Amino acid sequence: MMKANGGSFVNGFGIRFAAVLLSGMLVCACVGSPQAHTGEENEPQTLEENELPQARARPGAQNRTELTVVFTTSEVELDFRKSFLVNEAELFTALYEGLFSYHPYTMEPVRALAESWKVSEDKKQWTFTIRENARYWNGDPVKAGDFQAAWLSLLSPNRDSPYSSLFDIIEGARDFRLGKLRDKTKVGVSAVDDRTLVVRLNSPASFFPSMLCHHSFSPVHPSMLDKEDWSAAPPISNGPFYVTQNSKGILTLEKNAHYWDASQVALSKLTFRLVDDEEDAAALWNSGEARWISGGLNFDALTDRSGIVVNTMFATHYYFIRSVNKPWQDNRLRRALSLALPWDKLREGHYQPAKTLIYPLSGYPKLEGLETTDLQEARRLLTEAGYPGGKGLPELKIRLSPSEEAARVGGIMAAAWIQELGLSVKIDVVPYGNYFQALKRNDYDVGFSTWIGDFADPYTFLQMWRRDSNLNDARYSDDEFEALLDKSMTEEGQKRWETLAQAEKILLDRGTVLPISYSPAFNIIDTEELDGWFPNALDIHPLKYLSYKQLQPLPGVVLLSPFWYNKG
């Protein structure tokens, strides 16, 4: 999915983030977590007793119905059709809600605005009934037509929404977003009446409800549909909270009294502090103002480190070799570049070195990943492709953001390709704020990213490499890869996963993806104080579930107004 902090990135249907701090390097591990995407539990990761940081007591929360959260980023986009950052995905759990939402612990889909649904006999048509009490914060009803209009708006060829290719699973959506289909009625989304939404898919997809948890599938209030700037005035949203203040560095949300599940929302107010200086973020934690920090942080600046939470995510930090510019379309050349790399050195110091693109889900076929350096084969492939000793190859440009880890890995890659293959290599450093836009240009050959899956399925990683995906920064195009993904859409269970594993193997063997590490999530939060927050594989924590834990009275003392929250 997206971006976490100056230099940290997340990528979408997946999530791009943490290219610098969260590049897979383990900073500190105080609390482990269950791996929601595998169904298996890890033992909690704790420091030895004599290694525990010296904690200083922080002031308690001043108001136990209000919560201040720090995002280590300077700004956020409120229009979810334009968004691609990890902090925004977190924020959107408060502002917007679609047919399904994430379970806070397992990340499995739970009913949101979908009161019920039916699937046709061929499993291609889904009919959803919208809750009768679904409302925007201004009291207007959420209608099936709002979903239809929002999805078509996001798919507009003129909009170039980051996640529009996620909708390709829907009949006609791909051709519509590419401008090949102009008739909106041919897209498989229709509002039969105000409460009935019908969605027609190209192929059966049992994981469709999991996809629908993503914020891109939310409805849009009719008055917001054509507005290009959602920061000028509070957007009319339908989630458990709504924006009341949006000033520089501070975003204030209050509880939406019209939210269909308002009785289950404990907090009355959320304040988001947008801070791009790690020292300032630490100061907000130390003072007690912030009760949760999401994103990169200078841990040394914390006076109380007991809230550091590190857990494994369904996320991979990787480099990629683009195949749009000549002569790098040739699989042999990209394969040669991959074989020349010293993999152990590249992954040195990373918490979980990654040999494959997809984190090894339980039941997913085990692949032979990238770990072997074979200079003889690399040089043979160069000769076979017509470039013996690298002669005749154009200069190869590696695009990086300004971070020590990116410079280290990029430098190792450049040295290997220069010394072992005779290439000419240039390193191009782009400022954090411009990095993702720079990945869309065709003036470089190698870049990096981190992708967090939006649900526990390999498809969330593989769909971004399809030739027409607007998430395909590598501009990868391979008929065999496309055929395997198409085939997987007609399969289920283990057979489907085996087909997807074949597709992943193509990405690895043909030198498109260079995996470095599986990325951990870093948060600062006192889980003894806050309830409803769980470490999970996607590092998404739906804000409607958060509450302060019940205060325990001293023996012989009765609380006259105990804080009590029934989650139902």
ROFIRO-828124 format. One record per residue (C-alpha): residue in one letter; x, y, z. Coordinates in pm, whole numbers, plus 50000, padded with zeros to 5 digits. Each point is the difference from the previous one (the first is absolute). Last residue first. Layout:
<pts>
aXYZ
...
</pts>
This chain:
<pts>
g479534932452099
k502905022750072
n498585011450329
y501925029250139
w500025010150362
f501555030050166
p498884997850361
s497915028850128
l499684996050378
l503224979950028
v499914981250330
v503044998450225
g500494971750255
p502954985449810
l501265025349743
p497815004249696
q500924984749661
l499595024149714
q498424984049696
k502254999349698
y500045030749782
s498284994649669
l500854991549640
y497604979549787
k498865028049769
l503635007949914
p500574969749781
h503674990650059
i501854992349677
d503524986350039
l499214974349728
a501204968750183
n498675009950339
p500995015550332
f496745005750188
w498225031750112
g496474995350140
d500925010550355
l502345027950096
e501845003150333
e501814966750024
t500595002349626
d502145030950058
i500905011049648
i503105007149794
n499764982149665
f502434982949764
a498934974749735
p502474974249872
s501004996749635
y500854967949820
s503395006249849
i502045005349681
p497994987049704
l501395007049648
v496994998749765
t500215001449619
g502934976949939
r498264973449793
d500294973350269
l498375020650275
l497035013749806
i499494966149834
k500064982650338
e497195023050117
a497814988149712
q500704963550084
a499085007550363
l496695014549877
t499224967249824
e500814980250315
w497815023650203
r497064993249768
k500404962350034
q500165003550378
g496575016250022
e498105012849700
e500455003149626
t498515021449720
m501835031650110
s503244980550017
k499904994549623
d499955037449933
l502995004250232
l501824972049816
a499215014849659
e501315034150102
f503324985250117
e500374980649675
d499255031149794
d502585021450180
s499945037850037
y501735018150287
r499755037750000
a502174999150314
d497705026150157
n497064975749965
l497565016050244
n497975013749709
s499384963849904
d499754994449624
r503004976949968
r499204980450313
w502735004150262
m497685015450264
q497774969149992
l502784978650147
f500275014350350
t496285001450087
y499564967249815
p502204982250253
d497145000750255
a499875011450359
f498305033749948
d501165035149927
g503544988349931
i502745023850102
w502415010149723
t503365016650050
s501735017749713
f503195001549802
g501275012749664
v502094987949707
d499955012049638
y499505037849997
d498605027249771
n496584984849931
r498065019750260
k497504984550243
l502704993250259
a500625037450019
q496475005150128
f500824976050279
y503235017650093
n498845036149993
g499415005750372
y503034979450099
p502475019349785
v501424980849699
v503494984549993
d501224987249659
i502764974150004
k501804994549668
v501344966949871
s502284991149706
l500104962649964
g503094977549994
l498254969150138
e501964992450317
q501445033850099
i497265023249874
w497004977850076
a501304990050341
a500975035650096
a496595013749896
m498134973950202
i502115005950309
g499525037749967
g496254996649963
v499864978950316
r502075024650206
a498425031549852
a496524986250066
e501034992150358
e501495034350060
s496975018349865
p499505026149728
s497514982349768
l501364978349720
r499854996449619
i502604976949844
k500985010049643
l501634975449761
e502255015549735
p499394984249662
l501304965149917
g502364997749702
k502694980650181
g498784983150318
g502784974349984
p498244984449703
y496825019349912
g498124980049735
a497334983350215
e502014967650004
t503055019450117
l498105015950287
l498504966150090
r503454984350013
r501225027650229
a497154993450245
e500554962449978
q503665003950096
l499175025450270
d497624976950183
t498865015350329
t497264979250161
e497355013150242
l496935008649796
g497114977350092
e499304963149958
l496315000550070
k497964984150277
p496394995749892
y497515020550209
g498434979150275
s500895023950285
l501115032249840
p503665003449915
y500305038049948
i499695006749629
l502885015249803
t502484972050069
k503444997650157
a499145024050280
p502295007450293
q498015004250323
y501525025050244
h502445014249746
g503615004150109
e501484985949679
r497454996449723
l502195014649724
k503094982050130
d498264966449999
w498725006349648
p503315008249832
l498485010249663
a501264986749665
l497124975549955
s497415028150012
l501745021149735
a500294969449775
r496274992750042
r499215035849894
l502154995549691
r498534966149911
n496445012650042
d500545025049716
q497765030050063
w503155016050143
p501315009449654
k498175023049964
n497765017950248
v496744985250128
s501344970550196
r500675016150335
i502194982350252
f498444998550346
y501225004250356
y498194984750295
h498615005650349
t497284974450068
a496875001650213
f497604976050168
m501195014350328
t502104987550290
n499675018850325
v501795027450192
v498355018550290
i501875026950197
g497795011450289
s502504992050276
r502455024849852
d499405028150246
t502495028749972
l499854996949623
a502625019249801
d502084968749937
f497044984849820
n500195025749721
l496674993149831
g498504987349677
g496314992449981
s496975000350227
i500305016650339
w497274992850258
r498985016850327
a501365034049904
e499685027750258
g501914980350263
s503005023249997
n502334971949892
w497754990649710
l499745035449866
a503775004250047
a500624968549794
a498025014549709
d501925032850024
e503304981149987
e498804980049700
d499275031649799
d497294994849737
v497145005650243
l496324997649909
r498105000150331
f496714981549968
t497345008050257
l497134975850053
k496835008350192
s496994982450153
l501624966150053
a497864969850089
v498494990149664
q497624970450045
s496885021250031
a500975017949677
d499524968649787
w497925016049723
y501975032550020
h497575029050047
a501685012650320
n503325001949818
k502635003450271
e502375029149964
l503155004149794
t502805025750027
l502935002249757
i503005020050112
g503255008049816
k498665029549808
s496305002750065
n497244975149926
q497265002250261
t496644982550036
v500724968549798
y497604970850046
f499994968450212
p498334965449982
g500115001049619
n497565015849753
s501875030549871
i498895034749898
p503455014849950
p500935028650235
a500705031049789
a503025010849790
s501744966550058
w497854980349756
d501465017249695
e498864985749666
k496295001550068
d497984980549741
l498674972650228
m499875019950321
s496365011549978
p498884964749904
h501504985350321
v502664974649903
p499784962650066
s503034979050106
f501694974249774
s503345018249996
h500114996550379
h500914963249979
c497624976750183
l498464991049663
m503054979349913
s499294976750291
p496384996649885
f501274989849651
f502184971450128
s497674973249858
a500595014149654
p498014984849713
s500945015549667
n499355032449814
l497965013250291
r496505015150003
v499095022850290
v496385007350095
l499185026350261
t496575000450164
r499015025750263
d499095030649794
d498754979149707
v501534977349736
a503305018350035
s502404985749740
v503654990349981
g501294977449721
v501225027549767
k497995000149677
t497725027350133
k502975023350010
d500225000249618
r503435013149905
l501924967349977
k503595000749873
g500865029750223
l502414980050215
r497785004650306
f496994986649803
d501854970549848
r501154988550344
a496615004950165
g498004980449738
e499074971750238
i501535005050342
i503354983650086
d501635030149837
f498895020450303
l503424997350161
s501325018049691
s498465032250133
y502315000150301
p502225029949926
s497165020349843
d500845011549648
r497135025549997
n499525005949628
p499444963149925
s497105000250253
l500174969050219
l499815019850324
s496895017649872
l498464966849896
w500614986650350
a498545030850165
a496925000949777
q499174963250061
f500585002650373
d497865031350027
g497314982849790
a499674973450269
k498965027750236
v501535013850318
p497275019950172
d500545036850081
g500435007250372
n502845025249973
w502494973750120
y499074977249712
r497454973050075
a499444962349977
n496814992950199
e498334978949727
r503144979349961
i500894994449635
t498924966949840
f502734985449781
t499584978449691
w503154982549879
q500154985949649
k502874977749884
k499484969750223
d498374979949713
e497064992750233
s499695036550095
v501325014050328
k497695016450254
w500705027950247
s498955013450338
e500125031750210
a502935012149792
l500905033750152
a502584983150226
r500074962450016
v503334985950112
p502954991449775
e502974982050162
m502735022350136
t500404974850286
y500225024750289
p498185032049907
h497564982449762
y500275020249682
s497015016349831
f497364989049752
l497485017949778
g501925032350021
e500985022950283
y501615034150008
l501305024250260
a501454979750288
t501454970949801
f501115027349756
l502615012450246
e501814966549991
a500034999149620
e501225036050006
n502894990150222
v500964973149748
l500055022749695
f498404994849656
s497135025049997
k498415016649698
r496594982650011
f500165001450380
d499595037849988
l501305010950341
e503695001849902
v502395002150295
e502775024050097
s503315003350184
t500604963550082
t500874982150321
f496384994750097
v499365007150367
v496734989150162
t498145019150270
l497014982650159
e496905013450171
t497424982250216
r502504993750279
n500815036750042
q503315010350158
a501734967349913
g502694991050253
p503275018450036
r502994978849903
a501884978250245
r503644996149909
a501124967549851
q503574987250011
p500204977849696
l499874962450063
e503354983549931
n500454984450343
e496574983949972
e500714985949655
l498115018649729
t496744985749883
q498724984549680
p496644984050075
e499864964049872
n498585000749652
e496494988049926
e498774981849690
g496975009349790
t502365010449726
h498705034849919
a499225009750357
q503534993750111
p499555002250375
s502085027150158
g503365008750150
v500745026350261
c503275016550098
a502014997549682
c502375028149921
v501505014649683
l499694970649765
m500865010649645
g497394989949741
s499915032349806
l497805015650269
l502395028350080
v500685008549635
a497554986049753
a497394999050269
f496944998549782
r498014988549705
i496744981550077
g498374970149819
f497415009049823
g502245028450062
n503375007950040
v501535013650308
f502975022550042
s502375013450254
g502255027949887
g498355027650189
n497554978650191
a497564971749947
k499334998049627
m497784975049822
m497964965049932
</pts>
